[in-house]
Amino acid sequence: MLVQNLAVLVLAGFVGYLVISKVPNTLHTPLMSGTNAIHGIVLLGGLIVLGLGVDGVLNKILLVVAIAFGTINVVGGFLVTDRMLSMFKSKSDGSKQ
């Protein structure tokens, strides 16, 4: 069972790398916004599982670490998206033309 799970993890990482490496730079930020929504769902699931009570200290530690990393990813993604959108705002210098 461990070998099968490890094989799935390695293959998923390989496929993910191949897919992401083919994405042009202009599409990176819109795709990042989509993954923020997915990580939001992961965070919600992690909080629900943590709230229901998990057996074992190691499981709780891993769940808290996963929630922390997911939170960092969501917040960072929103900051990058906000910065990208601010690039498209018109700059007003106070004078009317």
N, CA, C and O atoms as a GROMACS GRO file, in nm:
protein
  388
    1MET      N    1   0.082  -0.120   0.000
    1MET     CA    2   0.000   0.000   0.000
    1MET      C    3   0.086   0.126   0.000
    1MET      O    4   0.055   0.224  -0.069
    2LEU      N    5   0.193   0.124   0.076
    2LEU     CA    6   0.282   0.241   0.084
    2LEU      C    7   0.347   0.267  -0.052
    2LEU      O    8   0.362   0.382  -0.093
    3VAL      N    9   0.387   0.161  -0.120
    3VAL     CA   10   0.452   0.177  -0.250
    3VAL      C   11   0.353   0.236  -0.351
    3VAL      O   12   0.391   0.320  -0.433
    4GLN      N   13   0.228   0.193  -0.347
    4GLN     CA   14   0.127   0.247  -0.438
    4GLN      C   15   0.102   0.394  -0.411
    4GLN      O   16   0.094   0.474  -0.504
    5ASN      N   17   0.090   0.431  -0.285
    5ASN     CA   18   0.068   0.572  -0.250
    5ASN      C   19   0.188   0.658  -0.290
    5ASN      O   20   0.171   0.769  -0.339
    6LEU      N   21   0.308   0.606  -0.270
    6LEU     CA   22   0.428   0.679  -0.309
    6LEU      C   23   0.436   0.694  -0.460
    6LEU      O   24   0.477   0.799  -0.510
    7ALA      N   25   0.397   0.590  -0.534
    7ALA     CA   26   0.397   0.597  -0.680
    7ALA      C   27   0.298   0.702  -0.730
    7ALA      O   28   0.328   0.776  -0.823
    8VAL      N   29   0.180   0.708  -0.669
    8VAL     CA   30   0.079   0.807  -0.707
    8VAL      C   31   0.131   0.948  -0.678
    8VAL      O   32   0.111   1.039  -0.758
    9LEU      N   33   0.197   0.967  -0.564
    9LEU     CA   34   0.252   1.097  -0.529
    9LEU      C   35   0.358   1.142  -0.629
    9LEU      O   36   0.358   1.256  -0.674
   10VAL      N   37   0.449   1.052  -0.664
   10VAL     CA   38   0.555   1.085  -0.759
   10VAL      C   39   0.497   1.115  -0.897
   10VAL      O   40   0.537   1.212  -0.961
   11LEU      N   41   0.403   1.032  -0.943
   11LEU     CA   42   0.342   1.056  -1.073
   11LEU      C   43   0.262   1.187  -1.076
   11LEU      O   44   0.265   1.259  -1.175
   12ALA      N   45   0.191   1.216  -0.968
   12ALA     CA   46   0.114   1.340  -0.962
   12ALA      C   47   0.208   1.462  -0.965
   12ALA      O   48   0.177   1.562  -1.030
   13GLY      N   49   0.320   1.453  -0.895
   13GLY     CA   50   0.418   1.562  -0.899
   13GLY      C   51   0.476   1.580  -1.037
   13GLY      O   52   0.494   1.692  -1.083
   14PHE      N   53   0.507   1.470  -1.104
   14PHE     CA   54   0.564   1.475  -1.239
   14PHE      C   55   0.464   1.535  -1.338
   14PHE      O   56   0.500   1.623  -1.416
   15VAL      N   57   0.340   1.489  -1.334
   15VAL     CA   58   0.237   1.542  -1.424
   15VAL      C   59   0.210   1.689  -1.394
   15VAL      O   60   0.195   1.769  -1.486
   16GLY      N   61   0.204   1.725  -1.266
   16GLY     CA   62   0.183   1.865  -1.230
   16GLY      C   63   0.294   1.954  -1.280
   16GLY      O   64   0.268   2.064  -1.329
   17TYR      N   65   0.418   1.908  -1.270
   17TYR     CA   66   0.531   1.985  -1.320
   17TYR      C   67   0.521   2.003  -1.472
   17TYR      O   68   0.544   2.113  -1.524
   18LEU      N   69   0.488   1.897  -1.542
   18LEU     CA   70   0.476   1.907  -1.688
   18LEU      C   71   0.364   2.001  -1.731
   18LEU      O   72   0.379   2.077  -1.826
   19VAL      N   73   0.252   1.996  -1.660
   19VAL     CA   74   0.139   2.083  -1.695
   19VAL      C   75   0.173   2.229  -1.667
   19VAL      O   76   0.147   2.316  -1.750
   20ILE      N   77   0.229   2.257  -1.550
   20ILE     CA   78   0.259   2.395  -1.512
   20ILE      C   79   0.370   2.454  -1.600
   20ILE      O   80   0.368   2.573  -1.630
   21SER      N   81   0.466   2.372  -1.639
   21SER     CA   82   0.576   2.424  -1.720
   21SER      C   83   0.531   2.465  -1.860
   21SER      O   84   0.600   2.541  -1.927
   22LYS      N   85   0.416   2.416  -1.904
   22LYS     CA   86   0.365   2.450  -2.038
   22LYS      C   87   0.276   2.575  -2.037
   22LYS      O   88   0.236   2.622  -2.143
   23VAL      N   89   0.246   2.628  -1.919
   23VAL     CA   90   0.157   2.744  -1.909
   23VAL      C   91   0.236   2.871  -1.940
   23VAL      O   92   0.341   2.894  -1.880
   24PRO      N   93   0.188   2.953  -2.034
   24PRO     CA   94   0.258   3.080  -2.062
   24PRO      C   95   0.249   3.177  -1.945
   24PRO      O   96   0.157   3.168  -1.863
   25ASN      N   97   0.343   3.268  -1.938
   25ASN     CA   98   0.349   3.363  -1.827
   25ASN      C   99   0.223   3.449  -1.817
   25ASN      O  100   0.184   3.490  -1.707
   26THR      N  101   0.159   3.478  -1.930
   26THR     CA  102   0.040   3.564  -1.926
   26THR      C  103  -0.079   3.497  -1.860
   26THR      O  104  -0.171   3.565  -1.815
   27LEU      N  105  -0.078   3.365  -1.853
   27LEU     CA  106  -0.190   3.293  -1.790
   27LEU      C  107  -0.161   3.252  -1.647
   27LEU      O  108  -0.248   3.195  -1.581
   28HIS      N  109  -0.041   3.279  -1.597
   28HIS     CA  110  -0.005   3.231  -1.465
   28HIS      C  111  -0.094   3.290  -1.356
   28HIS      O  112  -0.145   3.216  -1.272
   29THR      N  113  -0.114   3.421  -1.356
   29THR     CA  114  -0.190   3.484  -1.248
   29THR      C  115  -0.337   3.447  -1.251
   29THR      O  116  -0.393   3.421  -1.144
   30PRO      N  117  -0.405   3.442  -1.367
   30PRO     CA  118  -0.544   3.395  -1.364
   30PRO      C  119  -0.558   3.251  -1.314
   30PRO      O  120  -0.655   3.218  -1.246
   31LEU      N  121  -0.462   3.166  -1.348
   31LEU     CA  122  -0.468   3.029  -1.297
   31LEU      C  123  -0.443   3.026  -1.147
   31LEU      O  124  -0.498   2.941  -1.076
   32MET      N  125  -0.362   3.118  -1.099
   32MET     CA  126  -0.335   3.125  -0.956
   32MET      C  127  -0.462   3.163  -0.880
   32MET      O  128  -0.484   3.115  -0.768
   33SER      N  129  -0.544   3.246  -0.938
   33SER     CA  130  -0.671   3.282  -0.874
   33SER      C  131  -0.762   3.159  -0.861
   33SER      O  132  -0.831   3.143  -0.761
   34GLY      N  133  -0.759   3.074  -0.961
   34GLY     CA  134  -0.838   2.951  -0.954
   34GLY      C  135  -0.788   2.856  -0.847
   34GLY      O  136  -0.867   2.792  -0.778
   35THR      N  137  -0.656   2.847  -0.833
   35THR     CA  138  -0.603   2.759  -0.729
   35THR      C  139  -0.627   2.815  -0.590
   35THR      O  140  -0.630   2.740  -0.493
   36ASN      N  141  -0.644   2.946  -0.579
   36ASN     CA  142  -0.681   3.003  -0.449
   36ASN      C  143  -0.816   2.950  -0.404
   36ASN      O  144  -0.835   2.920  -0.286
   37ALA      N  145  -0.909   2.937  -0.496
   37ALA     CA  146  -1.040   2.883  -0.460
   37ALA      C  147  -1.028   2.738  -0.415
   37ALA      O  148  -1.094   2.696  -0.320
   38ILE      N  149  -0.943   2.661  -0.483
   38ILE     CA  150  -0.924   2.522  -0.445
   38ILE      C  151  -0.860   2.513  -0.307
   38ILE      O  152  -0.901   2.431  -0.225
   39HIS      N  153  -0.760   2.597  -0.280
   39HIS     CA  154  -0.698   2.594  -0.148
   39HIS      C  155  -0.793   2.643  -0.040
   39HIS      O  156  -0.783   2.602   0.076
   40GLY      N  157  -0.885   2.730  -0.076
   40GLY     CA  158  -0.988   2.769   0.021
   40GLY      C  159  -1.072   2.651   0.063
   40GLY      O  160  -1.108   2.638   0.180
   41ILE      N  161  -1.104   2.563  -0.031
   41ILE     CA  162  -1.180   2.442   0.000
   41ILE      C  163  -1.096   2.348   0.086
   41ILE      O  164  -1.147   2.286   0.179
   42VAL      N  165  -0.967   2.338   0.054
   42VAL     CA  166  -0.877   2.253   0.134
   42VAL      C  167  -0.869   2.306   0.278
   42VAL      O  168  -0.871   2.228   0.373
   43LEU      N  169  -0.860   2.437   0.293
   43LEU     CA  170  -0.857   2.495   0.428
   43LEU      C  171  -0.984   2.466   0.505
   43LEU      O  172  -0.979   2.431   0.623
   44LEU      N  173  -1.098   2.480   0.439
   44LEU     CA  174  -1.225   2.451   0.504
   44LEU      C  175  -1.232   2.305   0.548
   44LEU      O  176  -1.274   2.275   0.659
   45GLY      N  177  -1.190   2.214   0.460
   45GLY     CA  178  -1.189   2.072   0.496
   45GLY      C  179  -1.095   2.043   0.611
   45GLY      O  180  -1.128   1.965   0.700
   46GLY      N  181  -0.977   2.106   0.610
   46GLY     CA  182  -0.882   2.086   0.719
   46GLY      C  183  -0.936   2.136   0.852
   46GLY      O  184  -0.918   2.072   0.956
   47LEU      N  185  -1.002   2.251   0.849
   47LEU     CA  186  -1.060   2.304   0.973
   47LEU      C  187  -1.174   2.216   1.024
   47LEU      O  188  -1.189   2.198   1.145
   48ILE      N  189  -1.253   2.162   0.933
   48ILE     CA  190  -1.362   2.073   0.974
   48ILE      C  191  -1.306   1.946   1.037
   48ILE      O  192  -1.352   1.903   1.142
   49VAL      N  193  -1.206   1.886   0.973
   49VAL     CA  194  -1.146   1.764   1.028
   49VAL      C  195  -1.080   1.792   1.162
   49VAL      O  196  -1.092   1.712   1.255
   50LEU      N  197  -1.011   1.905   1.174
   50LEU     CA  198  -0.949   1.940   1.301
   50LEU      C  199  -1.054   1.962   1.408
   50LEU      O  200  -1.034   1.925   1.524
   51GLY      N  201  -1.167   2.023   1.372
   51GLY     CA  202  -1.273   2.048   1.468
   51GLY      C  203  -1.346   1.923   1.512
   51GLY      O  204  -1.394   1.916   1.625
   52LEU      N  205  -1.354   1.823   1.424
   52LEU     CA  206  -1.422   1.698   1.460
   52LEU      C  207  -1.338   1.611   1.552
   52LEU      O  208  -1.390   1.518   1.614
   53GLY      N  209  -1.213   1.640   1.562
   53GLY     CA  210  -1.125   1.562   1.648
   53GLY      C  211  -1.054   1.454   1.570
   53GLY      O  212  -1.116   1.369   1.506
   54VAL      N  213  -0.923   1.459   1.576
   54VAL     CA  214  -0.839   1.365   1.504
   54VAL      C  215  -0.763   1.283   1.606
   54VAL      O  216  -0.720   1.336   1.709
   55ASP      N  217  -0.746   1.156   1.580
   55ASP     CA  218  -0.670   1.070   1.670
   55ASP      C  219  -0.522   1.083   1.641
   55ASP      O  220  -0.480   1.082   1.525
   56GLY      N  221  -0.443   1.096   1.743
   56GLY     CA  222  -0.299   1.098   1.729
   56GLY      C  223  -0.243   1.238   1.721
   56GLY      O  224  -0.299   1.326   1.655
   57VAL      N  225  -0.132   1.257   1.789
   57VAL     CA  226  -0.066   1.388   1.792
   57VAL      C  227  -0.004   1.420   1.656
   57VAL      O  228  -0.011   1.534   1.610
   58LEU      N  229   0.056   1.320   1.591
   58LEU     CA  230   0.119   1.342   1.462
   58LEU      C  231   0.017   1.388   1.358
   58LEU      O  232   0.046   1.476   1.277
   59ASN      N  233  -0.101   1.328   1.360
   59ASN     CA  234  -0.206   1.369   1.266
   59ASN      C  235  -0.249   1.513   1.289
   59ASN      O  236  -0.273   1.587   1.194
   60LYS      N  237  -0.258   1.552   1.415
   60LYS     CA  238  -0.296   1.690   1.445
   60LYS      C  239  -0.188   1.788   1.401
   60LYS      O  240  -0.219   1.895   1.348
   61ILE      N  241  -0.063   1.752   1.422
   61ILE     CA  242   0.047   1.840   1.382
   61ILE      C  243   0.049   1.856   1.231
   61ILE      O  244   0.062   1.967   1.180
   62LEU      N  245   0.036   1.745   1.158
   62LEU     CA  246   0.036   1.752   1.012
   62LEU      C  247  -0.083   1.833   0.961
   62LEU      O  248  -0.070   1.906   0.863
   63LEU      N  249  -0.198   1.820   1.027
   63LEU     CA  250  -0.316   1.895   0.985
   63LEU      C  251  -0.297   2.045   1.008
   63LEU      O  252  -0.335   2.125   0.924
   64VAL      N  253  -0.238   2.082   1.120
   64VAL     CA  254  -0.213   2.224   1.149
   64VAL      C  255  -0.111   2.281   1.050
   64VAL      O  256  -0.126   2.394   1.003
   65VAL      N  257  -0.007   2.203   1.018
   65VAL     CA  258   0.092   2.248   0.920
   65VAL      C  259   0.028   2.266   0.782
   65VAL      O  260   0.055   2.364   0.713
   66ALA      N  261  -0.059   2.172   0.744
   66ALA     CA  262  -0.127   2.182   0.615
   66ALA      C  263  -0.218   2.305   0.611
   66ALA      O  264  -0.225   2.374   0.509
   67ILE      N  265  -0.287   2.332   0.719
   67ILE     CA  266  -0.373   2.450   0.726
   67ILE      C  267  -0.289   2.578   0.717
   67ILE      O  268  -0.329   2.674   0.650
   68ALA      N  269  -0.174   2.580   0.784
   68ALA     CA  270  -0.088   2.698   0.780
   68ALA      C  271  -0.035   2.722   0.638
   68ALA      O  272  -0.038   2.835   0.589
   69PHE      N  273   0.014   2.616   0.573
   69PHE     CA  274   0.064   2.632   0.436
   69PHE      C  275  -0.048   2.672   0.339
   69PHE      O  276  -0.026   2.754   0.250
   70GLY      N  277  -0.165   2.615   0.356
   70GLY     CA  278  -0.278   2.652   0.271
   70GLY      C  279  -0.316   2.798   0.290
   70GLY      O  280  -0.349   2.868   0.194
   71THR      N  281  -0.313   2.844   0.414
   71THR     CA  282  -0.345   2.984   0.443
   71THR      C  283  -0.243   3.078   0.378
   71THR      O  284  -0.279   3.181   0.321
   72ILE      N  285  -0.116   3.041   0.389
   72ILE     CA  286  -0.011   3.122   0.326
   72ILE      C  287  -0.033   3.130   0.175
   72ILE      O  288  -0.017   3.236   0.115
   73ASN      N  289  -0.069   3.017   0.114
   73ASN     CA  290  -0.091   3.014  -0.030
   73ASN      C  291  -0.211   3.100  -0.071
   73ASN      O  292  -0.204   3.173  -0.170
   74VAL      N  293  -0.319   3.091   0.004
   74VAL     CA  294  -0.439   3.170  -0.030
   74VAL      C  295  -0.411   3.319  -0.015
   74VAL      O  296  -0.444   3.397  -0.104
   75VAL      N  297  -0.351   3.359   0.095
   75VAL     CA  298  -0.324   3.501   0.118
   75VAL      C  299  -0.225   3.554   0.014
   75VAL      O  300  -0.245   3.662  -0.041
   76GLY      N  301  -0.119   3.478  -0.012
   76GLY     CA  302  -0.022   3.520  -0.114
   76GLY      C  303  -0.084   3.529  -0.251
   76GLY      O  304  -0.053   3.620  -0.328
   77GLY      N  305  -0.172   3.436  -0.284
   77GLY     CA  306  -0.239   3.439  -0.413
   77GLY      C  307  -0.328   3.560  -0.429
   77GLY      O  308  -0.332   3.622  -0.535
   78PHE      N  309  -0.399   3.595  -0.323
   78PHE     CA  310  -0.484   3.714  -0.330
   78PHE      C  311  -0.400   3.841  -0.341
   78PHE      O  312  -0.438   3.935  -0.411
   79LEU      N  313  -0.285   3.844  -0.273
   79LEU     CA  314  -0.198   3.962  -0.285
   79LEU      C  315  -0.143   3.976  -0.426
   79LEU      O  316  -0.138   4.086  -0.480
   80VAL      N  317  -0.103   3.865  -0.486
   80VAL     CA  318  -0.051   3.870  -0.623
   80VAL      C  319  -0.161   3.910  -0.720
   80VAL      O  320  -0.137   3.990  -0.811
   81THR      N  321  -0.281   3.856  -0.702
   81THR     CA  322  -0.393   3.890  -0.789
   81THR      C  323  -0.429   4.038  -0.776
   81THR      O  324  -0.456   4.105  -0.876
   82ASP      N  325  -0.428   4.088  -0.652
   82ASP     CA  326  -0.458   4.230  -0.631
   82ASP      C  327  -0.352   4.318  -0.696
   82ASP      O  328  -0.384   4.422  -0.755
   83ARG      N  329  -0.228   4.277  -0.686
   83ARG     CA  330  -0.122   4.355  -0.749
   83ARG      C  331  -0.135   4.353  -0.901
   83ARG      O  332  -0.112   4.454  -0.968
   84MET      N  333  -0.172   4.236  -0.956
   84MET     CA  334  -0.190   4.228  -1.101
   84MET      C  335  -0.304   4.317  -1.147
   84MET      O  336  -0.292   4.387  -1.248
   85LEU      N  337  -0.415   4.316  -1.073
   85LEU     CA  338  -0.529   4.398  -1.112
   85LEU      C  339  -0.498   4.547  -1.098
   85LEU      O  340  -0.552   4.629  -1.174
   86SER      N  341  -0.412   4.583  -1.004
   86SER     CA  342  -0.377   4.725  -0.989
   86SER      C  343  -0.293   4.774  -1.106
   86SER      O  344  -0.286   4.895  -1.131
   87MET      N  345  -0.229   4.683  -1.178
   87MET     CA  346  -0.151   4.724  -1.296
   87MET      C  347  -0.242   4.772  -1.408
   87MET      O  348  -0.198   4.848  -1.494
   88PHE      N  349  -0.367   4.730  -1.408
   88PHE     CA  350  -0.459   4.767  -1.514
   88PHE      C  351  -0.542   4.891  -1.482
   88PHE      O  352  -0.618   4.938  -1.567
   89LYS      N  353  -0.528   4.945  -1.361
   89LYS     CA  354  -0.601   5.065  -1.324
   89LYS      C  355  -0.532   5.185  -1.388
   89LYS      O  356  -0.410   5.191  -1.400
   90SER      N  357  -0.616   5.281  -1.430
   90SER     CA  358  -0.558   5.403  -1.490
   90SER      C  359  -0.500   5.490  -1.379
   90SER      O  360  -0.556   5.502  -1.271
   91LYS      N  361  -0.387   5.550  -1.410
   91LYS     CA  362  -0.321   5.636  -1.313
   91LYS      C  363  -0.370   5.778  -1.332
   91LYS      O  364  -0.351   5.836  -1.439
   92SER      N  365  -0.431   5.833  -1.231
   92SER     CA  366  -0.478   5.971  -1.240
   92SER      C  367  -0.379   6.060  -1.165
   92SER      O  368  -0.346   6.035  -1.049
   93ASP      N  369  -0.334   6.163  -1.233
   93ASP     CA  370  -0.237   6.254  -1.173
   93ASP      C  371  -0.303   6.381  -1.119
   93ASP      O  372  -0.234   6.476  -1.082
   94GLY      N  373  -0.432   6.383  -1.115
   94GLY     CA  374  -0.501   6.500  -1.060
   94GLY      C  375  -0.541   6.603  -1.163
   94GLY      O  376  -0.629   6.685  -1.136
   95SER      N  377  -0.480   6.603  -1.280
   95SER     CA  378  -0.517   6.701  -1.383
   95SER      C  379  -0.619   6.640  -1.478
   95SER      O  380  -0.612   6.522  -1.511
   96LYS      N  381  -0.712   6.722  -1.521
   96LYS     CA  382  -0.815   6.675  -1.614
   96LYS      C  383  -0.772   6.705  -1.755
   96LYS      O  384  -0.716   6.811  -1.784
   97GLN      N  385  -0.797   6.612  -1.842
   97GLN     CA  386  -0.760   6.631  -1.982
   97GLN      C  387  -0.880   6.645  -2.070
   97GLN      O  388  -0.867   6.662  -2.191
   0.00000   0.00000   0.00000
